[in-house]
Amino acid sequence: MTLVPQTRAEAGCINYDLHQFTEDKSVFIFYENWVTLNDLDGHMEMPYLRVLKAKAADLLAEPLDITL
């Protein structure tokens, strides 16, 4: 997934790790840490994330669940 290396290269990204549940291969979690909330906000507006969010309804069985 090209999203991972692109995000890791962003300013303020401490880590960005994609995990897949072993018990349910349809569940994915992105675990990420950012230097500041502004860095995270900037990440959420990146063009490649906008594309993903626009396609999310067609790709995902459930809506995105984002927890800070």
PDB file of N, CA, C, O and CB in Angstrom:
ATOM      1  N   MET A   1       0.854  -1.177   0.000  1.00  0.00           N
ATOM      2  CA  MET A   1       0.000   0.000   0.000  1.00  0.00           C
ATOM      3  C   MET A   1       0.896   1.235   0.000  1.00  0.00           C
ATOM      4  O   MET A   1       1.703   1.420   0.911  1.00  0.00           O
ATOM      5  CB  MET A   1      -0.970   0.001   1.229  1.00  0.00           C
ATOM      6  N   THR A   2       0.758   2.070  -1.007  1.00  0.00           N
ATOM      7  CA  THR A   2       1.620   3.241  -1.135  1.00  0.00           C
ATOM      8  C   THR A   2       1.326   4.302  -0.089  1.00  0.00           C
ATOM      9  O   THR A   2       2.143   5.197   0.130  1.00  0.00           O
ATOM     10  CB  THR A   2       1.475   3.837  -2.508  1.00  0.00           C
ATOM     11  N   LEU A   3       0.188   4.216   0.553  1.00  0.00           N
ATOM     12  CA  LEU A   3      -0.180   5.175   1.595  1.00  0.00           C
ATOM     13  C   LEU A   3       0.828   5.178   2.739  1.00  0.00           C
ATOM     14  O   LEU A   3       1.121   6.238   3.293  1.00  0.00           O
ATOM     15  CB  LEU A   3      -1.571   4.859   2.132  1.00  0.00           C
ATOM     16  N   VAL A   4       1.353   4.036   3.096  1.00  0.00           N
ATOM     17  CA  VAL A   4       2.256   3.926   4.241  1.00  0.00           C
ATOM     18  C   VAL A   4       3.572   4.675   3.994  1.00  0.00           C
ATOM     19  O   VAL A   4       3.920   5.532   4.806  1.00  0.00           O
ATOM     20  CB  VAL A   4       2.541   2.450   4.546  1.00  0.00           C
ATOM     21  N   PRO A   5       4.319   4.400   2.923  1.00  0.00           N
ATOM     22  CA  PRO A   5       5.570   5.144   2.741  1.00  0.00           C
ATOM     23  C   PRO A   5       5.351   6.634   2.499  1.00  0.00           C
ATOM     24  O   PRO A   5       6.160   7.453   2.935  1.00  0.00           O
ATOM     25  CB  PRO A   5       6.345   4.563   1.587  1.00  0.00           C
ATOM     26  N   GLN A   6       4.271   6.995   1.812  1.00  0.00           N
ATOM     27  CA  GLN A   6       3.980   8.411   1.602  1.00  0.00           C
ATOM     28  C   GLN A   6       3.753   9.112   2.939  1.00  0.00           C
ATOM     29  O   GLN A   6       4.274  10.204   3.167  1.00  0.00           O
ATOM     30  CB  GLN A   6       2.748   8.583   0.692  1.00  0.00           C
ATOM     31  N   THR A   7       2.989   8.495   3.806  1.00  0.00           N
ATOM     32  CA  THR A   7       2.692   9.099   5.102  1.00  0.00           C
ATOM     33  C   THR A   7       3.931   9.167   5.972  1.00  0.00           C
ATOM     34  O   THR A   7       4.169  10.179   6.630  1.00  0.00           O
ATOM     35  CB  THR A   7       1.597   8.319   5.816  1.00  0.00           C
ATOM     36  N   ARG A   8       4.720   8.114   5.985  1.00  0.00           N
ATOM     37  CA  ARG A   8       5.942   8.115   6.796  1.00  0.00           C
ATOM     38  C   ARG A   8       6.907   9.218   6.384  1.00  0.00           C
ATOM     39  O   ARG A   8       7.720   9.660   7.195  1.00  0.00           O
ATOM     40  CB  ARG A   8       6.635   6.771   6.693  1.00  0.00           C
ATOM     41  N   ALA A   9       6.828   9.668   5.137  1.00  0.00           N
ATOM     42  CA  ALA A   9       7.699  10.726   4.640  1.00  0.00           C
ATOM     43  C   ALA A   9       7.188  12.129   4.976  1.00  0.00           C
ATOM     44  O   ALA A   9       7.894  13.114   4.757  1.00  0.00           O
ATOM     45  CB  ALA A   9       7.856  10.591   3.147  1.00  0.00           C
ATOM     46  N   GLU A  10       5.978  12.223   5.500  1.00  0.00           N
ATOM     47  CA  GLU A  10       5.407  13.538   5.819  1.00  0.00           C
ATOM     48  C   GLU A  10       6.101  14.165   7.026  1.00  0.00           C
ATOM     49  O   GLU A  10       6.559  13.472   7.935  1.00  0.00           O
ATOM     50  CB  GLU A  10       3.900  13.416   6.087  1.00  0.00           C
ATOM     51  N   ALA A  11       6.165  15.493   7.007  1.00  0.00           N
ATOM     52  CA  ALA A  11       6.707  16.233   8.147  1.00  0.00           C
ATOM     53  C   ALA A  11       5.851  15.957   9.380  1.00  0.00           C
ATOM     54  O   ALA A  11       4.622  15.993   9.313  1.00  0.00           O
ATOM     55  CB  ALA A  11       6.763  17.761   7.846  1.00  0.00           C
ATOM     56  N   GLY A  12       6.500  15.685  10.490  1.00  0.00           N
ATOM     57  CA  GLY A  12       5.792  15.482  11.745  1.00  0.00           C
ATOM     58  C   GLY A  12       5.365  14.060  12.025  1.00  0.00           C
ATOM     59  O   GLY A  12       4.848  13.775  13.106  1.00  0.00           O
ATOM     60  N   CYS A  13       5.570  13.146  11.067  1.00  0.00           N
ATOM     61  CA  CYS A  13       5.187  11.753  11.285  1.00  0.00           C
ATOM     62  C   CYS A  13       6.260  11.056  12.122  1.00  0.00           C
ATOM     63  O   CYS A  13       7.413  10.946  11.706  1.00  0.00           O
ATOM     64  CB  CYS A  13       4.979  11.016   9.930  1.00  0.00           C
ATOM     65  N   ILE A  14       5.869  10.594  13.289  1.00  0.00           N
ATOM     66  CA  ILE A  14       6.777   9.828  14.146  1.00  0.00           C
ATOM     67  C   ILE A  14       6.742   8.366  13.726  1.00  0.00           C
ATOM     68  O   ILE A  14       7.785   7.747  13.513  1.00  0.00           O
ATOM     69  CB  ILE A  14       6.394   9.979  15.650  1.00  0.00           C
ATOM     70  N   ASN A  15       5.541   7.819  13.609  1.00  0.00           N
ATOM     71  CA  ASN A  15       5.375   6.463  13.085  1.00  0.00           C
ATOM     72  C   ASN A  15       3.993   6.329  12.475  1.00  0.00           C
ATOM     73  O   ASN A  15       3.054   7.030  12.854  1.00  0.00           O
ATOM     74  CB  ASN A  15       5.586   5.401  14.197  1.00  0.00           C
ATOM     75  N   TYR A  16       3.888   5.413  11.520  1.00  0.00           N
ATOM     76  CA  TYR A  16       2.630   5.145  10.824  1.00  0.00           C
ATOM     77  C   TYR A  16       2.674   3.673  10.463  1.00  0.00           C
ATOM     78  O   TYR A  16       3.347   3.280   9.511  1.00  0.00           O
ATOM     79  CB  TYR A  16       2.433   6.070   9.537  1.00  0.00           C
ATOM     80  N   ASP A  17       1.962   2.867  11.220  1.00  0.00           N
ATOM     81  CA  ASP A  17       2.052   1.415  11.093  1.00  0.00           C
ATOM     82  C   ASP A  17       0.695   0.815  10.769  1.00  0.00           C
ATOM     83  O   ASP A  17      -0.302   1.113  11.427  1.00  0.00           O
ATOM     84  CB  ASP A  17       2.609   0.797  12.375  1.00  0.00           C
ATOM     85  N   LEU A  18       0.670  -0.025   9.759  1.00  0.00           N
ATOM     86  CA  LEU A  18      -0.544  -0.713   9.347  1.00  0.00           C
ATOM     87  C   LEU A  18      -0.543  -2.112   9.946  1.00  0.00           C
ATOM     88  O   LEU A  18       0.425  -2.859   9.801  1.00  0.00           O
ATOM     89  CB  LEU A  18      -0.659  -0.770   7.799  1.00  0.00           C
ATOM     90  N   HIS A  19      -1.639  -2.461  10.622  1.00  0.00           N
ATOM     91  CA  HIS A  19      -1.790  -3.786  11.229  1.00  0.00           C
ATOM     92  C   HIS A  19      -3.052  -4.440  10.681  1.00  0.00           C
ATOM     93  O   HIS A  19      -4.051  -3.773  10.413  1.00  0.00           O
ATOM     94  CB  HIS A  19      -1.848  -3.690  12.786  1.00  0.00           C
ATOM     95  N   GLN A  20      -2.987  -5.746  10.522  1.00  0.00           N
ATOM     96  CA  GLN A  20      -4.138  -6.534  10.100  1.00  0.00           C
ATOM     97  C   GLN A  20      -4.408  -7.571  11.182  1.00  0.00           C
ATOM     98  O   GLN A  20      -3.501  -8.285  11.609  1.00  0.00           O
ATOM     99  CB  GLN A  20      -3.894  -7.212   8.704  1.00  0.00           C
ATOM    100  N   PHE A  21      -5.653  -7.649  11.620  1.00  0.00           N
ATOM    101  CA  PHE A  21      -6.015  -8.625  12.651  1.00  0.00           C
ATOM    102  C   PHE A  21      -5.734 -10.032  12.152  1.00  0.00           C
ATOM    103  O   PHE A  21      -6.015 -10.351  10.997  1.00  0.00           O
ATOM    104  CB  PHE A  21      -7.502  -8.481  13.049  1.00  0.00           C
ATOM    105  N   THR A  22      -5.189 -10.863  13.003  1.00  0.00           N
ATOM    106  CA  THR A  22      -4.946 -12.256  12.623  1.00  0.00           C
ATOM    107  C   THR A  22      -6.235 -13.070  12.683  1.00  0.00           C
ATOM    108  O   THR A  22      -6.413 -14.012  11.912  1.00  0.00           O
ATOM    109  CB  THR A  22      -3.883 -12.884  13.536  1.00  0.00           C
ATOM    110  N   GLU A  23      -7.139 -12.706  13.604  1.00  0.00           N
ATOM    111  CA  GLU A  23      -8.399 -13.441  13.747  1.00  0.00           C
ATOM    112  C   GLU A  23      -9.420 -13.084  12.669  1.00  0.00           C
ATOM    113  O   GLU A  23     -10.269 -13.905  12.319  1.00  0.00           O
ATOM    114  CB  GLU A  23      -8.995 -13.173  15.111  1.00  0.00           C
ATOM    115  N   ASP A  24      -9.340 -11.859  12.140  1.00  0.00           N
ATOM    116  CA  ASP A  24     -10.286 -11.387  11.132  1.00  0.00           C
ATOM    117  C   ASP A  24      -9.504 -10.562  10.118  1.00  0.00           C
ATOM    118  O   ASP A  24      -9.234  -9.382  10.346  1.00  0.00           O
ATOM    119  CB  ASP A  24     -11.453 -10.546  11.778  1.00  0.00           C
ATOM    120  N   LYS A  25      -9.148 -11.172   9.020  1.00  0.00           N
ATOM    121  CA  LYS A  25      -8.287 -10.536   8.018  1.00  0.00           C
ATOM    122  C   LYS A  25      -8.933  -9.326   7.355  1.00  0.00           C
ATOM    123  O   LYS A  25      -8.270  -8.609   6.606  1.00  0.00           O
ATOM    124  CB  LYS A  25      -7.910 -11.539   6.960  1.00  0.00           C
ATOM    125  N   SER A  26     -10.212  -9.087   7.617  1.00  0.00           N
ATOM    126  CA  SER A  26     -10.884  -7.922   7.029  1.00  0.00           C
ATOM    127  C   SER A  26     -10.741  -6.677   7.902  1.00  0.00           C
ATOM    128  O   SER A  26     -11.217  -5.608   7.521  1.00  0.00           O
ATOM    129  CB  SER A  26     -12.364  -8.227   6.807  1.00  0.00           C
ATOM    130  N   VAL A  27     -10.095  -6.791   9.065  1.00  0.00           N
ATOM    131  CA  VAL A  27      -9.942  -5.657   9.978  1.00  0.00           C
ATOM    132  C   VAL A  27      -8.502  -5.150   9.919  1.00  0.00           C
ATOM    133  O   VAL A  27      -7.547  -5.900  10.121  1.00  0.00           O
ATOM    134  CB  VAL A  27     -10.323  -6.060  11.435  1.00  0.00           C
ATOM    135  N   PHE A  28      -8.376  -3.858   9.636  1.00  0.00           N
ATOM    136  CA  PHE A  28      -7.081  -3.194   9.563  1.00  0.00           C
ATOM    137  C   PHE A  28      -7.056  -2.022  10.541  1.00  0.00           C
ATOM    138  O   PHE A  28      -8.072  -1.364  10.768  1.00  0.00           O
ATOM    139  CB  PHE A  28      -6.788  -2.712   8.117  1.00  0.00           C
ATOM    140  N   ILE A  29      -5.892  -1.775  11.110  1.00  0.00           N
ATOM    141  CA  ILE A  29      -5.710  -0.639  12.017  1.00  0.00           C
ATOM    142  C   ILE A  29      -4.445   0.099  11.595  1.00  0.00           C
ATOM    143  O   ILE A  29      -3.399  -0.508  11.369  1.00  0.00           O
ATOM    144  CB  ILE A  29      -5.621  -1.107  13.520  1.00  0.00           C
ATOM    145  N   PHE A  30      -4.561   1.406  11.495  1.00  0.00           N
ATOM    146  CA  PHE A  30      -3.394   2.258  11.321  1.00  0.00           C
ATOM    147  C   PHE A  30      -3.066   2.827  12.694  1.00  0.00           C
ATOM    148  O   PHE A  30      -3.892   3.509  13.301  1.00  0.00           O
ATOM    149  CB  PHE A  30      -3.648   3.402  10.258  1.00  0.00           C
ATOM    150  N   TYR A  31      -1.871   2.549  13.180  1.00  0.00           N
ATOM    151  CA  TYR A  31      -1.410   3.105  14.453  1.00  0.00           C
ATOM    152  C   TYR A  31      -0.394   4.169  14.096  1.00  0.00           C
ATOM    153  O   TYR A  31       0.623   3.884  13.464  1.00  0.00           O
ATOM    154  CB  TYR A  31      -0.793   1.996  15.412  1.00  0.00           C
ATOM    155  N   GLU A  32      -0.676   5.410  14.508  1.00  0.00           N
ATOM    156  CA  GLU A  32       0.181   6.506  14.094  1.00  0.00           C
ATOM    157  C   GLU A  32       0.391   7.508  15.214  1.00  0.00           C
ATOM    158  O   GLU A  32      -0.470   7.704  16.072  1.00  0.00           O
ATOM    159  CB  GLU A  32      -0.404   7.197  12.886  1.00  0.00           C
ATOM    160  N   ASN A  33       1.553   8.132  15.185  1.00  0.00           N
ATOM    161  CA  ASN A  33       1.894   9.188  16.137  1.00  0.00           C
ATOM    162  C   ASN A  33       2.468  10.352  15.357  1.00  0.00           C
ATOM    163  O   ASN A  33       3.226  10.177  14.403  1.00  0.00           O
ATOM    164  CB  ASN A  33       2.903   8.686  17.220  1.00  0.00           C
ATOM    165  N   TRP A  34       2.088  11.548  15.788  1.00  0.00           N
ATOM    166  CA  TRP A  34       2.490  12.787  15.122  1.00  0.00           C
ATOM    167  C   TRP A  34       3.092  13.733  16.143  1.00  0.00           C
ATOM    168  O   TRP A  34       2.723  13.710  17.317  1.00  0.00           O
ATOM    169  CB  TRP A  34       1.288  13.452  14.404  1.00  0.00           C
ATOM    170  N   VAL A  35       4.019  14.563  15.694  1.00  0.00           N
ATOM    171  CA  VAL A  35       4.663  15.520  16.583  1.00  0.00           C
ATOM    172  C   VAL A  35       3.621  16.492  17.137  1.00  0.00           C
ATOM    173  O   VAL A  35       3.604  16.762  18.337  1.00  0.00           O
ATOM    174  CB  VAL A  35       5.787  16.286  15.842  1.00  0.00           C
ATOM    175  N   THR A  36       2.756  17.016  16.271  1.00  0.00           N
ATOM    176  CA  THR A  36       1.719  17.957  16.714  1.00  0.00           C
ATOM    177  C   THR A  36       0.383  17.599  16.083  1.00  0.00           C
ATOM    178  O   THR A  36       0.319  16.857  15.102  1.00  0.00           O
ATOM    179  CB  THR A  36       2.107  19.411  16.359  1.00  0.00           C
ATOM    180  N   LEU A  37      -0.670  18.133  16.655  1.00  0.00           N
ATOM    181  CA  LEU A  37      -2.001  17.955  16.079  1.00  0.00           C
ATOM    182  C   LEU A  37      -2.080  18.626  14.710  1.00  0.00           C
ATOM    183  O   LEU A  37      -2.794  18.143  13.831  1.00  0.00           O
ATOM    184  CB  LEU A  37      -3.082  18.527  17.021  1.00  0.00           C
ATOM    185  N   ASN A  38      -1.364  19.723  14.515  1.00  0.00           N
ATOM    186  CA  ASN A  38      -1.321  20.371  13.203  1.00  0.00           C
ATOM    187  C   ASN A  38      -0.736  19.451  12.147  1.00  0.00           C
ATOM    188  O   ASN A  38      -1.198  19.446  11.006  1.00  0.00           O
ATOM    189  CB  ASN A  38      -0.510  21.658  13.273  1.00  0.00           C
ATOM    190  N   ASP A  39       0.279  18.667  12.514  1.00  0.00           N
ATOM    191  CA  ASP A  39       0.858  17.702  11.580  1.00  0.00           C
ATOM    192  C   ASP A  39      -0.183  16.655  11.186  1.00  0.00           C
ATOM    193  O   ASP A  39      -0.294  16.299  10.013  1.00  0.00           O
ATOM    194  CB  ASP A  39       2.097  17.019  12.201  1.00  0.00           C
ATOM    195  N   LEU A  40      -0.934  16.171  12.151  1.00  0.00           N
ATOM    196  CA  LEU A  40      -1.995  15.199  11.864  1.00  0.00           C
ATOM    197  C   LEU A  40      -3.071  15.831  10.982  1.00  0.00           C
ATOM    198  O   LEU A  40      -3.536  15.210  10.027  1.00  0.00           O
ATOM    199  CB  LEU A  40      -2.620  14.671  13.178  1.00  0.00           C
ATOM    200  N   ASP A  41      -3.465  17.061  11.302  1.00  0.00           N
ATOM    201  CA  ASP A  41      -4.469  17.745  10.483  1.00  0.00           C
ATOM    202  C   ASP A  41      -3.984  17.892   9.039  1.00  0.00           C
ATOM    203  O   ASP A  41      -4.752  17.694   8.098  1.00  0.00           O
ATOM    204  CB  ASP A  41      -4.798  19.132  11.078  1.00  0.00           C
ATOM    205  N   GLY A  42      -2.705  18.241   8.868  1.00  0.00           N
ATOM    206  CA  GLY A  42      -2.140  18.342   7.524  1.00  0.00           C
ATOM    207  C   GLY A  42      -2.151  17.008   6.801  1.00  0.00           C
ATOM    208  O   GLY A  42      -2.435  16.942   5.605  1.00  0.00           O
ATOM    209  N   HIS A  43      -1.845  15.960   7.523  1.00  0.00           N
ATOM    210  CA  HIS A  43      -1.878  14.606   6.958  1.00  0.00           C
ATOM    211  C   HIS A  43      -3.283  14.273   6.441  1.00  0.00           C
ATOM    212  O   HIS A  43      -3.438  13.724   5.350  1.00  0.00           O
ATOM    213  CB  HIS A  43      -1.436  13.565   8.017  1.00  0.00           C
ATOM    214  N   MET A  44      -4.291  14.609   7.230  1.00  0.00           N
ATOM    215  CA  MET A  44      -5.667  14.278   6.858  1.00  0.00           C
ATOM    216  C   MET A  44      -6.136  15.013   5.606  1.00  0.00           C
ATOM    217  O   MET A  44      -7.137  14.627   5.003  1.00  0.00           O
ATOM    218  CB  MET A  44      -6.595  14.595   8.003  1.00  0.00           C
ATOM    219  N   GLU A  45      -5.427  16.060   5.212  1.00  0.00           N
ATOM    220  CA  GLU A  45      -5.788  16.823   4.014  1.00  0.00           C
ATOM    221  C   GLU A  45      -4.900  16.505   2.809  1.00  0.00           C
ATOM    222  O   GLU A  45      -5.030  17.132   1.758  1.00  0.00           O
ATOM    223  CB  GLU A  45      -5.715  18.302   4.314  1.00  0.00           C
ATOM    224  N   MET A  46      -4.006  15.541   2.959  1.00  0.00           N
ATOM    225  CA  MET A  46      -3.145  15.173   1.832  1.00  0.00           C
ATOM    226  C   MET A  46      -4.000  14.649   0.674  1.00  0.00           C
ATOM    227  O   MET A  46      -4.996  13.963   0.905  1.00  0.00           O
ATOM    228  CB  MET A  46      -2.098  14.104   2.264  1.00  0.00           C
ATOM    229  N   PRO A  47      -3.622  14.966  -0.565  1.00  0.00           N
ATOM    230  CA  PRO A  47      -4.415  14.518  -1.723  1.00  0.00           C
ATOM    231  C   PRO A  47      -4.652  13.015  -1.748  1.00  0.00           C
ATOM    232  O   PRO A  47      -5.760  12.583  -2.068  1.00  0.00           O
ATOM    233  CB  PRO A  47      -3.729  14.929  -3.000  1.00  0.00           C
ATOM    234  N   TYR A  48      -3.659  12.210  -1.425  1.00  0.00           N
ATOM    235  CA  TYR A  48      -3.846  10.754  -1.477  1.00  0.00           C
ATOM    236  C   TYR A  48      -4.805  10.270  -0.399  1.00  0.00           C
ATOM    237  O   TYR A  48      -5.466   9.247  -0.582  1.00  0.00           O
ATOM    238  CB  TYR A  48      -2.505  10.042  -1.328  1.00  0.00           C
ATOM    239  N   LEU A  49      -4.896  10.978   0.717  1.00  0.00           N
ATOM    240  CA  LEU A  49      -5.889  10.604   1.734  1.00  0.00           C
ATOM    241  C   LEU A  49      -7.285  11.048   1.331  1.00  0.00           C
ATOM    242  O   LEU A  49      -8.267  10.369   1.631  1.00  0.00           O
ATOM    243  CB  LEU A  49      -5.522  11.213   3.090  1.00  0.00           C
ATOM    244  N   ARG A  50      -7.375  12.173   0.660  1.00  0.00           N
ATOM    245  CA  ARG A  50      -8.684  12.619   0.157  1.00  0.00           C
ATOM    246  C   ARG A  50      -9.251  11.594  -0.820  1.00  0.00           C
ATOM    247  O   ARG A  50     -10.449  11.310  -0.803  1.00  0.00           O
ATOM    248  CB  ARG A  50      -8.566  14.006  -0.530  1.00  0.00           C
ATOM    249  N   VAL A  51      -8.385  11.036  -1.674  1.00  0.00           N
ATOM    250  CA  VAL A  51      -8.820  10.007  -2.622  1.00  0.00           C
ATOM    251  C   VAL A  51      -9.308   8.781  -1.860  1.00  0.00           C
ATOM    252  O   VAL A  51     -10.360   8.228  -2.178  1.00  0.00           O
ATOM    253  CB  VAL A  51      -7.668   9.622  -3.590  1.00  0.00           C
ATOM    254  N   LEU A  52      -8.551   8.357  -0.861  1.00  0.00           N
ATOM    255  CA  LEU A  52      -8.951   7.196  -0.058  1.00  0.00           C
ATOM    256  C   LEU A  52     -10.283   7.442   0.639  1.00  0.00           C
ATOM    257  O   LEU A  52     -11.157   6.575   0.625  1.00  0.00           O
ATOM    258  CB  LEU A  52      -7.872   6.863   0.980  1.00  0.00           C
ATOM    259  N   LYS A  53     -10.448   8.608   1.246  1.00  0.00           N
ATOM    260  CA  LYS A  53     -11.712   8.916   1.941  1.00  0.00           C
ATOM    261  C   LYS A  53     -12.876   8.932   0.964  1.00  0.00           C
ATOM    262  O   LYS A  53     -13.976   8.504   1.314  1.00  0.00           O
ATOM    263  CB  LYS A  53     -11.618  10.274   2.667  1.00  0.00           C
ATOM    264  N   ALA A  54     -12.656   9.420  -0.262  1.00  0.00           N
ATOM    265  CA  ALA A  54     -13.723   9.453  -1.265  1.00  0.00           C
ATOM    266  C   ALA A  54     -14.131   8.046  -1.696  1.00  0.00           C
ATOM    267  O   ALA A  54     -15.294   7.808  -2.022  1.00  0.00           O
ATOM    268  CB  ALA A  54     -13.278  10.261  -2.484  1.00  0.00           C
ATOM    269  N   LYS A  55     -13.176   7.114  -1.698  1.00  0.00           N
ATOM    270  CA  LYS A  55     -13.456   5.735  -2.109  1.00  0.00           C
ATOM    271  C   LYS A  55     -13.865   4.838  -0.938  1.00  0.00           C
ATOM    272  O   LYS A  55     -14.281   3.699  -1.155  1.00  0.00           O
ATOM    273  CB  LYS A  55     -12.238   5.147  -2.794  1.00  0.00           C
ATOM    274  N   ALA A  56     -13.754   5.325   0.276  1.00  0.00           N
ATOM    275  CA  ALA A  56     -13.954   4.495   1.469  1.00  0.00           C
ATOM    276  C   ALA A  56     -15.290   3.770   1.473  1.00  0.00           C
ATOM    277  O   ALA A  56     -15.346   2.587   1.809  1.00  0.00           O
ATOM    278  CB  ALA A  56     -13.848   5.343   2.706  1.00  0.00           C
ATOM    279  N   ALA A  57     -16.341   4.441   1.115  1.00  0.00           N
ATOM    280  CA  ALA A  57     -17.669   3.813   1.145  1.00  0.00           C
ATOM    281  C   ALA A  57     -17.744   2.597   0.212  1.00  0.00           C
ATOM    282  O   ALA A  57     -18.437   1.624   0.510  1.00  0.00           O
ATOM    283  CB  ALA A  57     -18.746   4.837   0.754  1.00  0.00           C
ATOM    284  N   ASP A  58     -17.031   2.658  -0.911  1.00  0.00           N
ATOM    285  CA  ASP A  58     -17.029   1.535  -1.856  1.00  0.00           C
ATOM    286  C   ASP A  58     -16.070   0.425  -1.449  1.00  0.00           C
ATOM    287  O   ASP A  58     -16.259  -0.730  -1.831  1.00  0.00           O
ATOM    288  CB  ASP A  58     -16.670   2.025  -3.238  1.00  0.00           C
ATOM    289  N   LEU A  59     -15.041   0.766  -0.676  1.00  0.00           N
ATOM    290  CA  LEU A  59     -14.014  -0.209  -0.312  1.00  0.00           C
ATOM    291  C   LEU A  59     -14.252  -0.899   1.023  1.00  0.00           C
ATOM    292  O   LEU A  59     -13.814  -2.031   1.225  1.00  0.00           O
ATOM    293  CB  LEU A  59     -12.691   0.460  -0.279  1.00  0.00           C
ATOM    294  N   LEU A  60     -14.945  -0.222   1.936  1.00  0.00           N
ATOM    295  CA  LEU A  60     -15.059  -0.696   3.301  1.00  0.00           C
ATOM    296  C   LEU A  60     -16.456  -1.203   3.633  1.00  0.00           C
ATOM    297  O   LEU A  60     -17.456  -0.687   3.135  1.00  0.00           O
ATOM    298  CB  LEU A  60     -14.680   0.398   4.250  1.00  0.00           C
ATOM    299  N   ALA A  61     -16.504  -2.221   4.483  1.00  0.00           N
ATOM    300  CA  ALA A  61     -17.789  -2.764   4.918  1.00  0.00           C
ATOM    301  C   ALA A  61     -18.469  -1.855   5.926  1.00  0.00           C
ATOM    302  O   ALA A  61     -19.693  -1.865   6.054  1.00  0.00           O
ATOM    303  CB  ALA A  61     -17.602  -4.147   5.517  1.00  0.00           C
ATOM    304  N   GLU A  62     -17.670  -1.065   6.645  1.00  0.00           N
ATOM    305  CA  GLU A  62     -18.182  -0.138   7.651  1.00  0.00           C
ATOM    306  C   GLU A  62     -17.490   1.202   7.492  1.00  0.00           C
ATOM    307  O   GLU A  62     -16.403   1.268   6.917  1.00  0.00           O
ATOM    308  CB  GLU A  62     -17.975  -0.694   9.081  1.00  0.00           C
ATOM    309  N   PRO A  63     -18.095   2.275   7.990  1.00  0.00           N
ATOM    310  CA  PRO A  63     -17.435   3.580   7.913  1.00  0.00           C
ATOM    311  C   PRO A  63     -16.111   3.584   8.677  1.00  0.00           C
ATOM    312  O   PRO A  63     -15.911   2.800   9.606  1.00  0.00           O
ATOM    313  CB  PRO A  63     -18.358   4.674   8.461  1.00  0.00           C
ATOM    314  N   LEU A  64     -15.219   4.473   8.272  1.00  0.00           N
ATOM    315  CA  LEU A  64     -13.956   4.636   8.994  1.00  0.00           C
ATOM    316  C   LEU A  64     -14.236   4.985  10.460  1.00  0.00           C
ATOM    317  O   LEU A  64     -15.162   5.739  10.759  1.00  0.00           O
ATOM    318  CB  LEU A  64     -13.080   5.736   8.328  1.00  0.00           C
ATOM    319  N   ASP A  65     -13.461   4.452  11.335  1.00  0.00           N
ATOM    320  CA  ASP A  65     -13.566   4.749  12.763  1.00  0.00           C
ATOM    321  C   ASP A  65     -12.225   5.317  13.198  1.00  0.00           C
ATOM    322  O   ASP A  65     -11.249   4.582  13.343  1.00  0.00           O
ATOM    323  CB  ASP A  65     -13.952   3.468  13.606  1.00  0.00           C
ATOM    324  N   ILE A  66     -12.182   6.635  13.406  1.00  0.00           N
ATOM    325  CA  ILE A  66     -10.942   7.309  13.761  1.00  0.00           C
ATOM    326  C   ILE A  66     -11.000   7.692  15.225  1.00  0.00           C
ATOM    327  O   ILE A  66     -11.918   8.389  15.657  1.00  0.00           O
ATOM    328  CB  ILE A  66     -10.701   8.555  12.871  1.00  0.00           C
ATOM    329  N   THR A  67     -10.016   7.233  15.988  1.00  0.00           N
ATOM    330  CA  THR A  67      -9.933   7.521  17.423  1.00  0.00           C
ATOM    331  C   THR A  67      -8.613   8.214  17.714  1.00  0.00           C
ATOM    332  O   THR A  67      -7.546   7.738  17.325  1.00  0.00           O
ATOM    333  CB  THR A  67     -10.070   6.220  18.269  1.00  0.00           C
ATOM    334  N   LEU A  68      -8.700   9.348  18.404  1.00  0.00           N
ATOM    335  CA  LEU A  68      -7.483  10.067  18.793  1.00  0.00           C
ATOM    336  C   LEU A  68      -7.140   9.722  20.232  1.00  0.00           C
ATOM    337  O   LEU A  68      -6.148  10.219  20.766  1.00  0.00           O
ATOM    338  CB  LEU A  68      -7.659  11.604  18.624  1.00  0.00           C
TER     339      LEU A  68
END
